[in-house]
Amino acid sequence: STANGEVDVFGNSILASGTSIPTLVEFSSSGGPRQKEEAAVMLARLATSAANQDAIAEARGIPPLVALASSGNGGHKYAAARALANLAGSVDNKAAINVAGGVPPLVALVKSGTTGQQQWAACALRRLATEPSSKAAISAAGGIPPLVELASLSPDAQTEWAAAFDTDSASDNRGAVEEAAGALWKLAVNSAVNQRDIASAGAIPPLIALATLGTDGQKEVAAAALASLSDLAANRIDIAAANGIAPLIDLTATGTAGQKEWGAAALWMLATDNEANATAIAAGAGIPPLVAIVAWGTDRQKQAAAAALGALAALDDNKVAIAAGGGIPPLIALLGSGSDGQKLLAAEALANLAMGNAANTTAIGATKGAVKTQRGTTLVG
């Protein structure tokens, strides 16, 4: 059935829990105010399933949700942003949401919506930003500055805000900040223009603050965002100047699994072709946790840490420090048993450690066989 027999104050029937997706789409477009909100809420819940994501798109459910996010009342906007965020979990739906004009209203909600609207809108933008045309649309719609502003809410301010409201609202607030930082991360991936614009909008200091004092989720996405921003040489300098290296070393040493992975990745990017940063990472005790990760980390952690050690090993002093810290044996082990990507990065690191260092060359020579790295250097044991 499409209604349970009750009516709201407008005389509109109240939707039942078993209402079909096509009917929900119809009510989200042409129902009364309460029906539109209930339909959007139900679609949001249903859209957590991949099969339902496809079914909602096939029923042409995306355009009315975009309309509600754009011009509906407060409840409409919240429910529509949540639904669009869940629908954006589908690769095909990302492009469909963009084509339907979904990006500008989501950016508007991040800029001036309620806390809950901001969280779901930022979540939607985070997921949309993994699709190239949507990533470009977010930037073109002016999405970077409001995301930076939302991510800039300091951990202290979040705590003060949380104390004044109930637990659910406080959680929404911290979640909104995390989603904004996550959206900046995804926008920065493989986009030099966005990396520049995000830094120019002032994102680096608040991301470092989140990596230092944020919740566990905030720390992880902030480290990931800093890693992606560090793909741009100028940002490597700015992150170091803003004291971003120390908290990334801390995450690499003592963080959660995700924090260690992205902390190591950020240290890798910061050390790449930057002697000052490579020196600072070593001076800040960044080598021991990277060596430990190569030995005992997850596959993704090992890959990032091996790459970081390879970048650090471009400096003579770091070659010595990595060897003294026991870095050669786990790199050799990774060379023998890692994935193709891990083997390549381990080989690059060992090549850098051996270059111009006789002691390291001898230690590496204990391996058996020969490995030709991407740069053509051959290690022979």
Secondary structure in CASP SS format (residue, H / E / C, confidence):
PFRMAT SS
TARGET T0000
AUTHOR 0000-0000-0000
METHOD secondary structure of the structure
MODEL  1
S C 1.00
T C 1.00
A C 1.00
N C 1.00
G C 1.00
E C 1.00
V E 1.00
D C 1.00
V C 1.00
F C 1.00
G C 1.00
N C 1.00
S E 1.00
I C 1.00
L C 1.00
A C 1.00
S C 1.00
G C 1.00
T C 1.00
S C 1.00
I H 1.00
P H 1.00
T H 1.00
L H 1.00
V H 1.00
E H 1.00
F H 1.00
S H 1.00
S H 1.00
S H 1.00
G C 1.00
G C 1.00
P H 1.00
R H 1.00
Q H 1.00
K H 1.00
E H 1.00
E H 1.00
A H 1.00
A H 1.00
V H 1.00
M H 1.00
L H 1.00
A H 1.00
R H 1.00
L H 1.00
A C 1.00
T C 1.00
S C 1.00
A H 1.00
A H 1.00
N H 1.00
Q H 1.00
D H 1.00
A H 1.00
I H 1.00
A H 1.00
E H 1.00
A C 1.00
R C 1.00
G C 1.00
I H 1.00
P H 1.00
P H 1.00
L H 1.00
V H 1.00
A H 1.00
L H 1.00
A H 1.00
S H 1.00
S H 1.00
G C 1.00
N C 1.00
G H 1.00
G H 1.00
H H 1.00
K H 1.00
Y H 1.00
A H 1.00
A H 1.00
A H 1.00
R H 1.00
A H 1.00
L H 1.00
A H 1.00
N H 1.00
L H 1.00
A C 1.00
G C 1.00
S C 1.00
V H 1.00
D H 1.00
N H 1.00
K H 1.00
A H 1.00
A H 1.00
I H 1.00
N H 1.00
V H 1.00
A C 1.00
G C 1.00
G C 1.00
V H 1.00
P H 1.00
P H 1.00
L H 1.00
V H 1.00
A H 1.00
L H 1.00
V H 1.00
K H 1.00
S H 1.00
G C 1.00
T C 1.00
T H 1.00
G H 1.00
Q H 1.00
Q H 1.00
Q H 1.00
W H 1.00
A H 1.00
A H 1.00
C H 1.00
A H 1.00
L H 1.00
R H 1.00
R H 1.00
L H 1.00
A C 1.00
T C 1.00
E C 1.00
P H 1.00
S H 1.00
S H 1.00
K H 1.00
A H 1.00
A H 1.00
I H 1.00
S H 1.00
A H 1.00
A C 1.00
G C 1.00
G C 1.00
I H 1.00
P H 1.00
P H 1.00
L H 1.00
V H 1.00
E H 1.00
L H 1.00
A H 1.00
S C 1.00
L C 1.00
S C 1.00
P H 1.00
D H 1.00
A H 1.00
Q H 1.00
T H 1.00
E H 1.00
W H 1.00
A H 1.00
A H 1.00
A C 1.00
F C 1.00
D C 1.00
T H 1.00
D H 1.00
S H 1.00
A H 1.00
S H 1.00
D H 1.00
N H 1.00
R H 1.00
G H 1.00
A H 1.00
V H 1.00
E H 1.00
E H 1.00
A H 1.00
A H 1.00
G H 1.00
A H 1.00
L H 1.00
W H 1.00
K H 1.00
L H 1.00
A H 1.00
V C 1.00
N C 1.00
S C 1.00
A H 1.00
V H 1.00
N H 1.00
Q H 1.00
R H 1.00
D H 1.00
I H 1.00
A H 1.00
S H 1.00
A C 1.00
G C 1.00
A C 1.00
I H 1.00
P H 1.00
P H 1.00
L H 1.00
I H 1.00
A H 1.00
L H 1.00
A H 1.00
T H 1.00
L H 1.00
G C 1.00
T C 1.00
D H 1.00
G H 1.00
Q H 1.00
K H 1.00
E H 1.00
V H 1.00
A H 1.00
A H 1.00
A H 1.00
A H 1.00
L H 1.00
A H 1.00
S H 1.00
L H 1.00
S C 1.00
D C 1.00
L C 1.00
A H 1.00
A H 1.00
N H 1.00
R H 1.00
I H 1.00
D H 1.00
I H 1.00
A H 1.00
A H 1.00
A C 1.00
N C 1.00
G C 1.00
I H 1.00
A H 1.00
P H 1.00
L H 1.00
I H 1.00
D H 1.00
L H 1.00
T H 1.00
A H 1.00
T H 1.00
G C 1.00
T C 1.00
A H 1.00
G H 1.00
Q H 1.00
K H 1.00
E H 1.00
W H 1.00
G H 1.00
A H 1.00
A H 1.00
A H 1.00
L H 1.00
W H 1.00
M H 1.00
L H 1.00
A H 1.00
T C 1.00
D C 1.00
N C 1.00
E H 1.00
A H 1.00
N H 1.00
A H 1.00
T H 1.00
A H 1.00
I H 1.00
A H 1.00
A H 1.00
G C 1.00
A C 1.00
G C 1.00
I H 1.00
P H 1.00
P H 1.00
L H 1.00
V H 1.00
A H 1.00
I H 1.00
V H 1.00
A H 1.00
W H 1.00
G C 1.00
T C 1.00
D H 1.00
R H 1.00
Q H 1.00
K H 1.00
Q H 1.00
A H 1.00
A H 1.00
A H 1.00
A H 1.00
A H 1.00
L H 1.00
G H 1.00
A H 1.00
L H 1.00
A C 1.00
A C 1.00
L C 1.00
D H 1.00
D H 1.00
N H 1.00
K H 1.00
V H 1.00
A H 1.00
I H 1.00
A H 1.00
A H 1.00
G C 1.00
G C 1.00
G C 1.00
I H 1.00
P H 1.00
P H 1.00
L H 1.00
I H 1.00
A H 1.00
L H 1.00
L H 1.00
G H 1.00
S H 1.00
G C 1.00
S C 1.00
D H 1.00
G H 1.00
Q H 1.00
K H 1.00
L H 1.00
L H 1.00
A H 1.00
A H 1.00
E H 1.00
A H 1.00
L H 1.00
A H 1.00
N H 1.00
L H 1.00
A H 1.00
M C 1.00
G C 1.00
N C 1.00
A H 1.00
A H 1.00
N H 1.00
T H 1.00
T H 1.00
A H 1.00
I H 1.00
G C 1.00
A C 1.00
T C 1.00
K C 1.00
G C 1.00
A E 1.00
V E 1.00
K E 1.00
T C 1.00
Q C 1.00
R C 1.00
G C 1.00
T C 1.00
T E 1.00
L E 1.00
V E 1.00
G C 1.00
END
